[in-house]
């Protein structure tokens, strides 16, 4: 099992994931990426249960693909591959939600409310179809924009989790309250019973370790 300071590079992690018996590394892979996939699916408009299914489907795809993955530095992108799989799994959920499509020759069910209701259903279907098209278009930017935002947030969250285990607990508490919770230096000092100079010292020390953790993670997650 990896210790908190051991951030595997992408190449070494992918090599170890080729061994199905390496449960620790598969668990590390899941813990690193599931929140990213889940948050992206939610922001793409899916419900919680649908987002959970996307996570499961992407992980199943990864389990099938990664043991045979051939890593070529400068060419292959785990980030890009995960985005592509997530894009299609999100689109699958939209298709499941839509059901029979009028364009396929199956008319929408009648509820006895006349053509006005059918027009509304057609409008709703067009909106859903447009959403699916935007998400599944290989050149589309909508899901990629969501993905990039969540990727950065996931990177910061993972780095904070690691730094929390590496630094003095009191220093991390000060840093988190000041930099993550956005308390002012004076309010942070008052809340934690320290002086302002200690707040700035913790900000400097933890911030330096955080930048190092982000750099290491970027090497392994891109």
PyMOL CGO cylinders between C-alpha atoms (Angstrom):
from pymol import cmd
from pymol.cgo import CYLINDER

trace = [
    CYLINDER, 0.00, 0.00, 0.00, 1.25, 3.51, -0.79, 0.3, 1, 1, 1, 1, 1, 1,
    CYLINDER, 1.25, 3.51, -0.79, 2.08, 5.88, 2.04, 0.3, 1, 1, 1, 1, 1, 1,
    CYLINDER, 2.08, 5.88, 2.04, 0.78, 9.44, 1.98, 0.3, 1, 1, 1, 1, 1, 1,
    CYLINDER, 0.78, 9.44, 1.98, 3.98, 10.82, 0.50, 0.3, 1, 1, 1, 1, 1, 1,
    CYLINDER, 3.98, 10.82, 0.50, 4.19, 8.29, -2.30, 0.3, 1, 1, 1, 1, 1, 1,
    CYLINDER, 4.19, 8.29, -2.30, 2.38, 9.71, -5.31, 0.3, 1, 1, 1, 1, 1, 1,
    CYLINDER, 2.38, 9.71, -5.31, 2.84, 7.18, -8.13, 0.3, 1, 1, 1, 1, 1, 1,
    CYLINDER, 2.84, 7.18, -8.13, 3.59, 8.50, -11.58, 0.3, 1, 1, 1, 1, 1, 1,
    CYLINDER, 3.59, 8.50, -11.58, 1.07, 7.78, -14.30, 0.3, 1, 1, 1, 1, 1, 1,
    CYLINDER, 1.07, 7.78, -14.30, 3.36, 5.30, -16.06, 0.3, 1, 1, 1, 1, 1, 1,
    CYLINDER, 3.36, 5.30, -16.06, 4.23, 3.29, -12.96, 0.3, 1, 1, 1, 1, 1, 1,
    CYLINDER, 4.23, 3.29, -12.96, 0.62, 3.20, -11.76, 0.3, 1, 1, 1, 1, 1, 1,
    CYLINDER, 0.62, 3.20, -11.76, -0.67, 2.06, -15.14, 0.3, 1, 1, 1, 1, 1, 1,
    CYLINDER, -0.67, 2.06, -15.14, 1.95, -0.68, -15.20, 0.3, 1, 1, 1, 1, 1, 1,
    CYLINDER, 1.95, -0.68, -15.20, 0.83, -1.94, -11.80, 0.3, 1, 1, 1, 1, 1, 1,
    CYLINDER, 0.83, -1.94, -11.80, -2.85, -1.82, -12.80, 0.3, 1, 1, 1, 1, 1, 1,
    CYLINDER, -2.85, -1.82, -12.80, -2.13, -4.52, -15.36, 0.3, 1, 1, 1, 1, 1, 1,
    CYLINDER, -2.13, -4.52, -15.36, -2.04, -6.98, -12.47, 0.3, 1, 1, 1, 1, 1, 1,
    CYLINDER, -2.04, -6.98, -12.47, -5.60, -7.79, -11.38, 0.3, 1, 1, 1, 1, 1, 1,
    CYLINDER, -5.60, -7.79, -11.38, -4.31, -8.98, -8.02, 0.3, 1, 1, 1, 1, 1, 1,
    CYLINDER, -4.31, -8.98, -8.02, -2.97, -5.54, -7.15, 0.3, 1, 1, 1, 1, 1, 1,
    CYLINDER, -2.97, -5.54, -7.15, -6.03, -4.45, -5.18, 0.3, 1, 1, 1, 1, 1, 1,
    CYLINDER, -6.03, -4.45, -5.18, -4.28, -1.58, -3.38, 0.3, 1, 1, 1, 1, 1, 1,
    CYLINDER, -4.28, -1.58, -3.38, -3.46, 0.17, -6.65, 0.3, 1, 1, 1, 1, 1, 1,
    CYLINDER, -3.46, 0.17, -6.65, -6.94, -0.37, -8.08, 0.3, 1, 1, 1, 1, 1, 1,
    CYLINDER, -6.94, -0.37, -8.08, -8.35, 1.09, -4.88, 0.3, 1, 1, 1, 1, 1, 1,
    CYLINDER, -8.35, 1.09, -4.88, -5.98, 4.07, -5.21, 0.3, 1, 1, 1, 1, 1, 1,
    CYLINDER, -5.98, 4.07, -5.21, -7.11, 4.55, -8.82, 0.3, 1, 1, 1, 1, 1, 1,
    CYLINDER, -7.11, 4.55, -8.82, -10.78, 4.54, -7.78, 0.3, 1, 1, 1, 1, 1, 1,
    CYLINDER, -10.78, 4.54, -7.78, -10.22, 6.96, -4.90, 0.3, 1, 1, 1, 1, 1, 1,
    CYLINDER, -10.22, 6.96, -4.90, -8.29, 9.33, -7.17, 0.3, 1, 1, 1, 1, 1, 1,
    CYLINDER, -8.29, 9.33, -7.17, -10.86, 9.57, -9.96, 0.3, 1, 1, 1, 1, 1, 1,
    CYLINDER, -10.86, 9.57, -9.96, -14.38, 8.66, -8.82, 0.3, 1, 1, 1, 1, 1, 1,
    CYLINDER, -14.38, 8.66, -8.82, -15.23, 12.11, -7.44, 0.3, 1, 1, 1, 1, 1, 1,
    CYLINDER, -15.23, 12.11, -7.44, -14.08, 13.71, -10.68, 0.3, 1, 1, 1, 1, 1, 1,
    CYLINDER, -14.08, 13.71, -10.68, -16.34, 11.48, -12.78, 0.3, 1, 1, 1, 1, 1, 1,
    CYLINDER, -16.34, 11.48, -12.78, -19.26, 11.78, -10.36, 0.3, 1, 1, 1, 1, 1, 1,
    CYLINDER, -19.26, 11.78, -10.36, -19.13, 15.58, -10.13, 0.3, 1, 1, 1, 1, 1, 1,
    CYLINDER, -19.13, 15.58, -10.13, -18.84, 15.95, -13.91, 0.3, 1, 1, 1, 1, 1, 1,
    CYLINDER, -18.84, 15.95, -13.91, -21.87, 13.70, -14.44, 0.3, 1, 1, 1, 1, 1, 1,
    CYLINDER, -21.87, 13.70, -14.44, -23.94, 15.73, -11.97, 0.3, 1, 1, 1, 1, 1, 1,
    CYLINDER, -23.94, 15.73, -11.97, -22.97, 19.02, -13.60, 0.3, 1, 1, 1, 1, 1, 1,
    CYLINDER, -22.97, 19.02, -13.60, -23.88, 17.53, -16.98, 0.3, 1, 1, 1, 1, 1, 1,
    CYLINDER, -23.88, 17.53, -16.98, -27.46, 17.33, -15.71, 0.3, 1, 1, 1, 1, 1, 1,
    CYLINDER, -27.46, 17.33, -15.71, -27.75, 13.78, -14.39, 0.3, 1, 1, 1, 1, 1, 1,
    CYLINDER, -27.75, 13.78, -14.39, -29.44, 12.72, -11.17, 0.3, 1, 1, 1, 1, 1, 1,
    CYLINDER, -29.44, 12.72, -11.17, -27.49, 11.20, -8.28, 0.3, 1, 1, 1, 1, 1, 1,
    CYLINDER, -27.49, 11.20, -8.28, -28.31, 7.59, -9.14, 0.3, 1, 1, 1, 1, 1, 1,
    CYLINDER, -28.31, 7.59, -9.14, -27.44, 8.21, -12.80, 0.3, 1, 1, 1, 1, 1, 1,
    CYLINDER, -27.44, 8.21, -12.80, -24.11, 9.80, -11.82, 0.3, 1, 1, 1, 1, 1, 1,
    CYLINDER, -24.11, 9.80, -11.82, -23.30, 6.81, -9.62, 0.3, 1, 1, 1, 1, 1, 1,
    CYLINDER, -23.30, 6.81, -9.62, -24.01, 4.51, -12.55, 0.3, 1, 1, 1, 1, 1, 1,
    CYLINDER, -24.01, 4.51, -12.55, -21.67, 6.58, -14.74, 0.3, 1, 1, 1, 1, 1, 1,
    CYLINDER, -21.67, 6.58, -14.74, -18.91, 6.15, -12.16, 0.3, 1, 1, 1, 1, 1, 1,
    CYLINDER, -18.91, 6.15, -12.16, -19.48, 2.38, -12.11, 0.3, 1, 1, 1, 1, 1, 1,
    CYLINDER, -19.48, 2.38, -12.11, -19.52, 2.12, -15.90, 0.3, 1, 1, 1, 1, 1, 1,
    CYLINDER, -19.52, 2.12, -15.90, -16.35, 4.19, -16.32, 0.3, 1, 1, 1, 1, 1, 1,
    CYLINDER, -16.35, 4.19, -16.32, -14.55, 2.09, -13.71, 0.3, 1, 1, 1, 1, 1, 1,
    CYLINDER, -14.55, 2.09, -13.71, -15.67, -1.10, -15.45, 0.3, 1, 1, 1, 1, 1, 1,
    CYLINDER, -15.67, -1.10, -15.45, -14.34, 0.28, -18.73, 0.3, 1, 1, 1, 1, 1, 1,
    CYLINDER, -14.34, 0.28, -18.73, -11.06, 1.17, -17.02, 0.3, 1, 1, 1, 1, 1, 1,
    CYLINDER, -11.06, 1.17, -17.02, -10.78, -2.33, -15.56, 0.3, 1, 1, 1, 1, 1, 1,
    CYLINDER, -10.78, -2.33, -15.56, -11.14, -3.76, -19.06, 0.3, 1, 1, 1, 1, 1, 1,
    CYLINDER, -11.14, -3.76, -19.06, -8.85, -1.29, -20.81, 0.3, 1, 1, 1, 1, 1, 1,
    CYLINDER, -8.85, -1.29, -20.81, -6.00, -0.44, -18.46, 0.3, 1, 1, 1, 1, 1, 1,
    CYLINDER, -6.00, -0.44, -18.46, -4.45, -3.93, -18.12, 0.3, 1, 1, 1, 1, 1, 1,
    CYLINDER, -4.45, -3.93, -18.12, -3.68, -3.75, -21.87, 0.3, 1, 1, 1, 1, 1, 1,
    CYLINDER, -3.68, -3.75, -21.87, -2.95, -0.03, -21.99, 0.3, 1, 1, 1, 1, 1, 1,
    CYLINDER, -2.95, -0.03, -21.99, 0.31, 0.84, -23.74, 0.3, 1, 1, 1, 1, 1, 1,
    CYLINDER, 0.31, 0.84, -23.74, 1.67, 4.10, -22.36, 0.3, 1, 1, 1, 1, 1, 1,
    CYLINDER, 1.67, 4.10, -22.36, 3.66, 6.29, -24.75, 0.3, 1, 1, 1, 1, 1, 1,
    CYLINDER, 3.66, 6.29, -24.75, 5.09, 9.43, -23.02, 0.3, 1, 1, 1, 1, 1, 1,
    CYLINDER, 5.09, 9.43, -23.02, 3.94, 12.65, -24.68, 0.3, 1, 1, 1, 1, 1, 1,
    CYLINDER, 3.94, 12.65, -24.68, 1.22, 10.92, -26.65, 0.3, 1, 1, 1, 1, 1, 1,
    CYLINDER, 1.22, 10.92, -26.65, -1.18, 9.09, -24.36, 0.3, 1, 1, 1, 1, 1, 1,
    CYLINDER, -1.18, 9.09, -24.36, -3.39, 10.99, -21.92, 0.3, 1, 1, 1, 1, 1, 1,
    CYLINDER, -3.39, 10.99, -21.92, -5.20, 9.25, -19.09, 0.3, 1, 1, 1, 1, 1, 1,
    CYLINDER, -5.20, 9.25, -19.09, -7.10, 12.48, -18.52, 0.3, 1, 1, 1, 1, 1, 1,
    CYLINDER, -7.10, 12.48, -18.52, -8.28, 12.52, -22.14, 0.3, 1, 1, 1, 1, 1, 1,
    CYLINDER, -8.28, 12.52, -22.14, -9.18, 8.84, -22.16, 0.3, 1, 1, 1, 1, 1, 1,
    CYLINDER, -9.18, 8.84, -22.16, -11.24, 9.16, -18.97, 0.3, 1, 1, 1, 1, 1, 1,
    CYLINDER, -11.24, 9.16, -18.97, -13.00, 12.22, -20.42, 0.3, 1, 1, 1, 1, 1, 1,
    CYLINDER, -13.00, 12.22, -20.42, -13.92, 10.29, -23.56, 0.3, 1, 1, 1, 1, 1, 1,
    CYLINDER, -13.92, 10.29, -23.56, -15.36, 7.36, -21.63, 0.3, 1, 1, 1, 1, 1, 1,
    CYLINDER, -15.36, 7.36, -21.63, -17.20, 9.64, -19.21, 0.3, 1, 1, 1, 1, 1, 1,
    CYLINDER, -17.20, 9.64, -19.21, -18.68, 11.59, -22.14, 0.3, 1, 1, 1, 1, 1, 1,
    CYLINDER, -18.68, 11.59, -22.14, -20.21, 8.46, -23.64, 0.3, 1, 1, 1, 1, 1, 1,
    CYLINDER, -20.21, 8.46, -23.64, -21.45, 7.06, -20.34, 0.3, 1, 1, 1, 1, 1, 1,
    CYLINDER, -21.45, 7.06, -20.34, -23.16, 10.38, -19.52, 0.3, 1, 1, 1, 1, 1, 1,
    CYLINDER, -23.16, 10.38, -19.52, -24.77, 10.35, -22.97, 0.3, 1, 1, 1, 1, 1, 1,
    CYLINDER, -24.77, 10.35, -22.97, -25.93, 6.76, -22.36, 0.3, 1, 1, 1, 1, 1, 1,
    CYLINDER, -25.93, 6.76, -22.36, -27.78, 7.95, -19.25, 0.3, 1, 1, 1, 1, 1, 1,
    CYLINDER, -27.78, 7.95, -19.25, -29.48, 10.71, -21.24, 0.3, 1, 1, 1, 1, 1, 1,
    CYLINDER, -29.48, 10.71, -21.24, -30.56, 8.16, -23.84, 0.3, 1, 1, 1, 1, 1, 1,
    CYLINDER, -30.56, 8.16, -23.84, -31.98, 5.87, -21.17, 0.3, 1, 1, 1, 1, 1, 1,
    CYLINDER, -31.98, 5.87, -21.17, -33.93, 8.78, -19.75, 0.3, 1, 1, 1, 1, 1, 1,
    CYLINDER, -33.93, 8.78, -19.75, -35.30, 9.80, -23.14, 0.3, 1, 1, 1, 1, 1, 1,
    CYLINDER, -35.30, 9.80, -23.14, -36.78, 6.42, -24.07, 0.3, 1, 1, 1, 1, 1, 1,
    CYLINDER, -36.78, 6.42, -24.07, -38.36, 6.07, -27.56, 0.3, 1, 1, 1, 1, 1, 1,
    CYLINDER, -38.36, 6.07, -27.56, -37.39, 8.95, -29.80, 0.3, 1, 1, 1, 1, 1, 1,
    CYLINDER, -37.39, 8.95, -29.80, -39.94, 10.46, -32.26, 0.3, 1, 1, 1, 1, 1, 1,
    CYLINDER, -39.94, 10.46, -32.26, -37.27, 10.43, -34.98, 0.3, 1, 1, 1, 1, 1, 1,
    CYLINDER, -37.27, 10.43, -34.98, -37.08, 6.64, -34.68, 0.3, 1, 1, 1, 1, 1, 1,
    CYLINDER, -37.08, 6.64, -34.68, -40.69, 6.30, -35.80, 0.3, 1, 1, 1, 1, 1, 1,
    CYLINDER, -40.69, 6.30, -35.80, -42.17, 5.76, -32.34, 0.3, 1, 1, 1, 1, 1, 1,
    CYLINDER, -42.17, 5.76, -32.34, -44.69, 8.54, -31.54, 0.3, 1, 1, 1, 1, 1, 1,
    CYLINDER, -44.69, 8.54, -31.54, -44.89, 9.89, -27.99, 0.3, 1, 1, 1, 1, 1, 1,
    CYLINDER, -44.89, 9.89, -27.99, -47.70, 8.38, -25.91, 0.3, 1, 1, 1, 1, 1, 1,
    CYLINDER, -47.70, 8.38, -25.91, -51.03, 10.18, -26.01, 0.3, 1, 1, 1, 1, 1, 1,
    CYLINDER, -51.03, 10.18, -26.01, -52.43, 11.53, -22.75, 0.3, 1, 1, 1, 1, 1, 1,
    CYLINDER, -52.43, 11.53, -22.75, -55.66, 12.83, -24.25, 0.3, 1, 1, 1, 1, 1, 1,
    CYLINDER, -55.66, 12.83, -24.25, -54.60, 16.48, -24.10, 0.3, 1, 1, 1, 1, 1, 1,
    CYLINDER, -54.60, 16.48, -24.10, -54.37, 17.02, -27.86, 0.3, 1, 1, 1, 1, 1, 1,
    CYLINDER, -54.37, 17.02, -27.86, -51.74, 18.44, -30.16, 0.3, 1, 1, 1, 1, 1, 1,
    CYLINDER, -51.74, 18.44, -30.16, -50.59, 21.10, -27.72, 0.3, 1, 1, 1, 1, 1, 1,
    CYLINDER, -50.59, 21.10, -27.72, -49.32, 18.44, -25.35, 0.3, 1, 1, 1, 1, 1, 1,
    CYLINDER, -49.32, 18.44, -25.35, -47.63, 16.58, -28.20, 0.3, 1, 1, 1, 1, 1, 1,
    CYLINDER, -47.63, 16.58, -28.20, -45.90, 19.79, -29.28, 0.3, 1, 1, 1, 1, 1, 1,
    CYLINDER, -45.90, 19.79, -29.28, -44.64, 20.35, -25.75, 0.3, 1, 1, 1, 1, 1, 1,
    CYLINDER, -44.64, 20.35, -25.75, -43.29, 16.81, -25.65, 0.3, 1, 1, 1, 1, 1, 1,
    CYLINDER, -43.29, 16.81, -25.65, -41.59, 17.36, -28.99, 0.3, 1, 1, 1, 1, 1, 1,
    CYLINDER, -41.59, 17.36, -28.99, -40.01, 20.56, -27.69, 0.3, 1, 1, 1, 1, 1, 1,
    CYLINDER, -40.01, 20.56, -27.69, -38.76, 18.78, -24.56, 0.3, 1, 1, 1, 1, 1, 1,
    CYLINDER, -38.76, 18.78, -24.56, -37.40, 15.95, -26.67, 0.3, 1, 1, 1, 1, 1, 1,
    CYLINDER, -37.40, 15.95, -26.67, -35.56, 18.41, -28.90, 0.3, 1, 1, 1, 1, 1, 1,
    CYLINDER, -35.56, 18.41, -28.90, -33.95, 20.03, -25.87, 0.3, 1, 1, 1, 1, 1, 1,
    CYLINDER, -33.95, 20.03, -25.87, -32.84, 16.67, -24.48, 0.3, 1, 1, 1, 1, 1, 1,
    CYLINDER, -32.84, 16.67, -24.48, -31.56, 15.56, -27.86, 0.3, 1, 1, 1, 1, 1, 1,
    CYLINDER, -31.56, 15.56, -27.86, -29.59, 18.78, -28.25, 0.3, 1, 1, 1, 1, 1, 1,
    CYLINDER, -29.59, 18.78, -28.25, -28.04, 18.21, -24.83, 0.3, 1, 1, 1, 1, 1, 1,
    CYLINDER, -28.04, 18.21, -24.83, -27.02, 14.66, -25.74, 0.3, 1, 1, 1, 1, 1, 1,
    CYLINDER, -27.02, 14.66, -25.74, -25.56, 15.89, -29.02, 0.3, 1, 1, 1, 1, 1, 1,
    CYLINDER, -25.56, 15.89, -29.02, -23.47, 18.52, -27.24, 0.3, 1, 1, 1, 1, 1, 1,
    CYLINDER, -23.47, 18.52, -27.24, -22.18, 15.99, -24.75, 0.3, 1, 1, 1, 1, 1, 1,
    CYLINDER, -22.18, 15.99, -24.75, -21.38, 13.25, -27.26, 0.3, 1, 1, 1, 1, 1, 1,
    CYLINDER, -21.38, 13.25, -27.26, -19.84, 15.43, -29.97, 0.3, 1, 1, 1, 1, 1, 1,
    CYLINDER, -19.84, 15.43, -29.97, -16.14, 14.44, -29.96, 0.3, 1, 1, 1, 1, 1, 1,
    CYLINDER, -16.14, 14.44, -29.96, -15.21, 18.03, -30.75, 0.3, 1, 1, 1, 1, 1, 1,
    CYLINDER, -15.21, 18.03, -30.75, -17.75, 19.50, -28.33, 0.3, 1, 1, 1, 1, 1, 1,
    CYLINDER, -17.75, 19.50, -28.33, -16.55, 21.83, -25.60, 0.3, 1, 1, 1, 1, 1, 1,
    CYLINDER, -16.55, 21.83, -25.60, -19.39, 21.73, -23.07, 0.3, 1, 1, 1, 1, 1, 1,
    CYLINDER, -19.39, 21.73, -23.07, -18.51, 18.54, -21.21, 0.3, 1, 1, 1, 1, 1, 1,
    CYLINDER, -18.51, 18.54, -21.21, -14.80, 19.20, -21.66, 0.3, 1, 1, 1, 1, 1, 1,
    CYLINDER, -14.80, 19.20, -21.66, -15.23, 22.55, -19.93, 0.3, 1, 1, 1, 1, 1, 1,
    CYLINDER, -15.23, 22.55, -19.93, -17.03, 20.86, -17.02, 0.3, 1, 1, 1, 1, 1, 1,
    CYLINDER, -17.03, 20.86, -17.02, -14.37, 18.16, -16.93, 0.3, 1, 1, 1, 1, 1, 1,
    CYLINDER, -14.37, 18.16, -16.93, -11.48, 20.63, -16.81, 0.3, 1, 1, 1, 1, 1, 1,
    CYLINDER, -11.48, 20.63, -16.81, -13.10, 22.53, -13.94, 0.3, 1, 1, 1, 1, 1, 1,
    CYLINDER, -13.10, 22.53, -13.94, -13.72, 19.35, -11.97, 0.3, 1, 1, 1, 1, 1, 1,
    CYLINDER, -13.72, 19.35, -11.97, -10.24, 18.06, -12.82, 0.3, 1, 1, 1, 1, 1, 1,
    CYLINDER, -10.24, 18.06, -12.82, -8.68, 21.11, -11.18, 0.3, 1, 1, 1, 1, 1, 1,
    CYLINDER, -8.68, 21.11, -11.18, -10.99, 20.81, -8.17, 0.3, 1, 1, 1, 1, 1, 1,
    CYLINDER, -10.99, 20.81, -8.17, -10.24, 17.10, -7.85, 0.3, 1, 1, 1, 1, 1, 1,
    CYLINDER, -10.24, 17.10, -7.85, -6.52, 17.77, -8.09, 0.3, 1, 1, 1, 1, 1, 1,
    CYLINDER, -6.52, 17.77, -8.09, -6.67, 20.35, -5.30, 0.3, 1, 1, 1, 1, 1, 1,
    CYLINDER, -6.67, 20.35, -5.30, -8.83, 18.08, -3.12, 0.3, 1, 1, 1, 1, 1, 1,
    CYLINDER, -8.83, 18.08, -3.12, -6.45, 15.14, -3.57, 0.3, 1, 1, 1, 1, 1, 1,
    CYLINDER, -6.45, 15.14, -3.57, -3.44, 17.35, -2.81, 0.3, 1, 1, 1, 1, 1, 1,
    CYLINDER, -3.44, 17.35, -2.81, -5.10, 18.71, 0.34, 0.3, 1, 1, 1, 1, 1, 1,
    CYLINDER, -5.10, 18.71, 0.34, -5.87, 15.16, 1.52, 0.3, 1, 1, 1, 1, 1, 1,
    CYLINDER, -5.87, 15.16, 1.52, -2.20, 14.24, 1.19, 0.3, 1, 1, 1, 1, 1, 1,
    CYLINDER, -2.20, 14.24, 1.19, -0.83, 17.43, 2.72, 0.3, 1, 1, 1, 1, 1, 1,
    CYLINDER, -0.83, 17.43, 2.72, -3.16, 17.02, 5.69, 0.3, 1, 1, 1, 1, 1, 1,
    CYLINDER, -3.16, 17.02, 5.69, -1.30, 13.84, 6.59, 0.3, 1, 1, 1, 1, 1, 1,
    CYLINDER, -1.30, 13.84, 6.59, 2.14, 15.35, 6.01, 0.3, 1, 1, 1, 1, 1, 1,
    CYLINDER, 2.14, 15.35, 6.01, 2.05, 18.57, 8.05, 0.3, 1, 1, 1, 1, 1, 1,
    CYLINDER, 2.05, 18.57, 8.05, 1.43, 19.45, 11.67, 0.3, 1, 1, 1, 1, 1, 1,
    CYLINDER, 1.43, 19.45, 11.67, -2.34, 19.18, 12.41, 0.3, 1, 1, 1, 1, 1, 1,
    CYLINDER, -2.34, 19.18, 12.41, -2.47, 22.67, 13.91, 0.3, 1, 1, 1, 1, 1, 1,
    CYLINDER, -2.47, 22.67, 13.91, -0.81, 24.18, 10.85, 0.3, 1, 1, 1, 1, 1, 1,
    CYLINDER, -0.81, 24.18, 10.85, -3.25, 22.42, 8.53, 0.3, 1, 1, 1, 1, 1, 1,
    CYLINDER, -3.25, 22.42, 8.53, -6.23, 23.56, 10.59, 0.3, 1, 1, 1, 1, 1, 1,
    CYLINDER, -6.23, 23.56, 10.59, -5.06, 27.16, 10.34, 0.3, 1, 1, 1, 1, 1, 1,
    CYLINDER, -5.06, 27.16, 10.34, -4.42, 26.85, 6.59, 0.3, 1, 1, 1, 1, 1, 1,
    CYLINDER, -4.42, 26.85, 6.59, -7.79, 25.22, 5.93, 0.3, 1, 1, 1, 1, 1, 1,
    CYLINDER, -7.79, 25.22, 5.93, -9.75, 27.83, 7.85, 0.3, 1, 1, 1, 1, 1, 1,
    CYLINDER, -9.75, 27.83, 7.85, -7.88, 30.72, 6.25, 0.3, 1, 1, 1, 1, 1, 1,
    CYLINDER, -7.88, 30.72, 6.25, -7.34, 29.53, 2.66, 0.3, 1, 1, 1, 1, 1, 1,
    CYLINDER, -7.34, 29.53, 2.66, -10.14, 27.00, 2.09, 0.3, 1, 1, 1, 1, 1, 1,
    CYLINDER, -10.14, 27.00, 2.09, -12.90, 28.41, 4.28, 0.3, 1, 1, 1, 1, 1, 1,
    CYLINDER, -12.90, 28.41, 4.28, -11.78, 31.95, 3.38, 0.3, 1, 1, 1, 1, 1, 1,
    CYLINDER, -11.78, 31.95, 3.38, -11.59, 33.34, 6.91, 0.3, 1, 1, 1, 1, 1, 1,
    CYLINDER, -11.59, 33.34, 6.91, -9.53, 36.50, 7.19, 0.3, 1, 1, 1, 1, 1, 1,
    CYLINDER, -9.53, 36.50, 7.19, -6.17, 36.20, 9.01, 0.3, 1, 1, 1, 1, 1, 1,
    CYLINDER, -6.17, 36.20, 9.01, -7.59, 38.06, 12.00, 0.3, 1, 1, 1, 1, 1, 1,
    CYLINDER, -7.59, 38.06, 12.00, -10.77, 35.92, 12.14, 0.3, 1, 1, 1, 1, 1, 1,
    CYLINDER, -10.77, 35.92, 12.14, -8.72, 32.74, 11.74, 0.3, 1, 1, 1, 1, 1, 1,
    CYLINDER, -8.72, 32.74, 11.74, -6.45, 33.75, 14.60, 0.3, 1, 1, 1, 1, 1, 1,
    CYLINDER, -6.45, 33.75, 14.60, -9.41, 34.62, 16.81, 0.3, 1, 1, 1, 1, 1, 1,
    CYLINDER, -9.41, 34.62, 16.81, -11.26, 31.35, 16.01, 0.3, 1, 1, 1, 1, 1, 1,
    CYLINDER, -11.26, 31.35, 16.01, -8.26, 29.13, 16.72, 0.3, 1, 1, 1, 1, 1, 1,
    CYLINDER, -8.26, 29.13, 16.72, -6.70, 31.07, 19.57, 0.3, 1, 1, 1, 1, 1, 1,
    CYLINDER, -6.70, 31.07, 19.57, -3.46, 31.90, 17.77, 0.3, 1, 1, 1, 1, 1, 1,
    CYLINDER, -3.46, 31.90, 17.77, -1.84, 35.14, 16.68, 0.3, 1, 1, 1, 1, 1, 1,
    CYLINDER, -1.84, 35.14, 16.68, -1.88, 36.55, 13.15, 0.3, 1, 1, 1, 1, 1, 1,
    CYLINDER, -1.88, 36.55, 13.15, 1.81, 35.84, 12.66, 0.3, 1, 1, 1, 1, 1, 1,
    CYLINDER, 1.81, 35.84, 12.66, 1.11, 32.13, 13.18, 0.3, 1, 1, 1, 1, 1, 1,
    CYLINDER, 1.11, 32.13, 13.18, -1.60, 32.27, 10.53, 0.3, 1, 1, 1, 1, 1, 1,
    CYLINDER, -1.60, 32.27, 10.53, 0.83, 33.68, 7.96, 0.3, 1, 1, 1, 1, 1, 1,
    CYLINDER, 0.83, 33.68, 7.96, 3.49, 31.13, 8.95, 0.3, 1, 1, 1, 1, 1, 1,
    CYLINDER, 3.49, 31.13, 8.95, 1.07, 28.21, 8.52, 0.3, 1, 1, 1, 1, 1, 1,
    CYLINDER, 1.07, 28.21, 8.52, -0.09, 29.65, 5.21, 0.3, 1, 1, 1, 1, 1, 1,
    CYLINDER, -0.09, 29.65, 5.21, 3.49, 29.74, 3.95, 0.3, 1, 1, 1, 1, 1, 1,
    CYLINDER, 3.49, 29.74, 3.95, 4.51, 26.28, 5.20, 0.3, 1, 1, 1, 1, 1, 1,
    CYLINDER, 4.51, 26.28, 5.20, 1.36, 24.39, 4.19, 0.3, 1, 1, 1, 1, 1, 1,
    CYLINDER, 1.36, 24.39, 4.19, 1.09, 26.32, 0.93, 0.3, 1, 1, 1, 1, 1, 1,
    CYLINDER, 1.09, 26.32, 0.93, 4.58, 25.23, -0.06, 0.3, 1, 1, 1, 1, 1, 1,
    CYLINDER, 4.58, 25.23, -0.06, 3.78, 21.58, 0.67, 0.3, 1, 1, 1, 1, 1, 1,
    CYLINDER, 3.78, 21.58, 0.67, 0.50, 21.91, -1.22, 0.3, 1, 1, 1, 1, 1, 1,
    CYLINDER, 0.50, 21.91, -1.22, 2.23, 23.20, -4.34, 0.3, 1, 1, 1, 1, 1, 1,
    CYLINDER, 2.23, 23.20, -4.34, 4.64, 20.28, -4.17, 0.3, 1, 1, 1, 1, 1, 1,
    CYLINDER, 4.64, 20.28, -4.17, 1.75, 17.81, -3.80, 0.3, 1, 1, 1, 1, 1, 1,
    CYLINDER, 1.75, 17.81, -3.80, -0.10, 19.34, -6.75, 0.3, 1, 1, 1, 1, 1, 1,
    CYLINDER, -0.10, 19.34, -6.75, 3.02, 19.06, -8.90, 0.3, 1, 1, 1, 1, 1, 1,
    CYLINDER, 3.02, 19.06, -8.90, 3.47, 15.40, -7.99, 0.3, 1, 1, 1, 1, 1, 1,
    CYLINDER, 3.47, 15.40, -7.99, -0.18, 14.64, -8.63, 0.3, 1, 1, 1, 1, 1, 1,
    CYLINDER, -0.18, 14.64, -8.63, -0.11, 16.42, -11.99, 0.3, 1, 1, 1, 1, 1, 1,
    CYLINDER, -0.11, 16.42, -11.99, 2.73, 14.15, -13.05, 0.3, 1, 1, 1, 1, 1, 1,
    CYLINDER, 2.73, 14.15, -13.05, 0.67, 11.11, -12.19, 0.3, 1, 1, 1, 1, 1, 1,
    CYLINDER, 0.67, 11.11, -12.19, -2.83, 12.19, -13.24, 0.3, 1, 1, 1, 1, 1, 1,
    CYLINDER, -2.83, 12.19, -13.24, -2.41, 13.91, -16.61, 0.3, 1, 1, 1, 1, 1, 1,
]
cmd.load_cgo(trace, "trace")
